[in-house]
């Protein structure tokens, strides 16, 4: 079971992701409707994984990924977006996102990608989680 932060400006999408991820045994510890709130929620909850939309108000997904990786270089970010261009996905990966999934997706696709990212990066994340500088953001 992983603790997950869902970031999407669509309430319906957040509810759908919560249902899918919790049905798969994960715990959604927080939700955010924009990148700025995502950074705050990340620092409050220090989740194992963040699902990140790209096009949001106040702070885009790319800006949020950049902030999260600055705060915690081992943050696990999974891009989940409908309007992400190839260039945007490449930029997100360059900034530190670990994988991406384009909307619309099937339940099994999201759980499969989440589980894969967690398996591949969990040990590295756990080691550095305690060394995060989130206290400076709060």
ZIZI-V552007 format. One record per pair of residues at least 4 apart in sequence whose ideal C-beta (glycine too) atoms are under 7 Angstrom apart, sorted by the first residue. I is the first residue (numbers start at 1). J is the second residue. If there is no record, write none. Layout:
i-><I;I>
j-><J;J>
//
This chain:
i-><1;1;1;2;2;2;2;3;3;3;3;3;4;4;4;4;4;4;4;4;4;5;5;5;5;5;5;5;5;5;6;6;6;6;6;6;7;7;7;7;7;7;7;8;8;8;9;9;9;9;9;10;11;12;13;14;14;15;16;17;17;17;18;18;19;20;20;20;20;21;21;21;22;22;22;24;29;29;30;30;30;32;32;32;33;34;34;34;34;34;35;35;35;35;35;35;35;35;36;36;36;37;38;38;38;39;39;39;39;39;40;41;42;42;42;42;43;43;43;43;46;46;46;48;48;48;48;49;49;49;49;49;50;50;50;50;50;51;51;52;52;52;52;52;52;52;53;53;53;54;54;54;54;54;54;54;54;55;55;55;56;56;59;59;60;61;61;61;61;62;62;62;62;62;63;64;65;65;65;65;65;65;66;66;67;68;68;68;69;69;69;69;71;71;71;71;72;72;73;74;74;74;75;76;76;76;76;77;77;77;78;78;78;78;78;78;78;79;79;79;79;79;80;80;81;81;82;82;84;84;84;84;86;87;88;89;89;90;91;92;92;93;98;98;99;99;101;101;101;101;105;105;107;108;109;110;111;112;113;114;115;116;117;118;121;122;123;124;125;134>
j-><25;26;27;26;48;49;118;27;29;45;47;48;21;26;27;28;29;47;48;49;51;29;30;32;38;41;42;45;47;50;14;17;18;28;31;51;32;38;50;51;52;53;64;13;14;53;33;34;53;56;57;14;15;16;17;18;31;19;20;21;51;110;22;28;23;24;107;110;111;26;28;114;26;27;28;111;45;47;41;44;45;37;38;41;37;38;56;57;58;59;39;56;58;59;60;61;63;64;40;58;59;41;42;50;64;43;64;67;68;137;44;45;46;47;50;68;71;134;137;138;129;132;134;76;118;122;125;76;78;114;117;118;68;75;76;77;78;78;80;61;64;65;77;78;79;80;61;80;81;60;61;62;79;81;83;84;88;60;81;83;60;61;63;64;64;65;79;81;92;66;88;91;92;95;67;68;69;77;92;95;96;97;70;95;71;72;75;77;73;75;95;96;132;133;134;137;132;134;128;124;125;128;96;98;117;121;125;96;97;98;97;98;99;101;113;114;117;84;89;92;97;100;101;103;102;103;102;103;88;89;100;102;90;91;92;93;100;94;95;97;100;97;117;121;113;117;105;109;110;113;109;110;111;112;113;114;115;116;117;118;119;120;121;122;125;126;127;128;129;138>
//
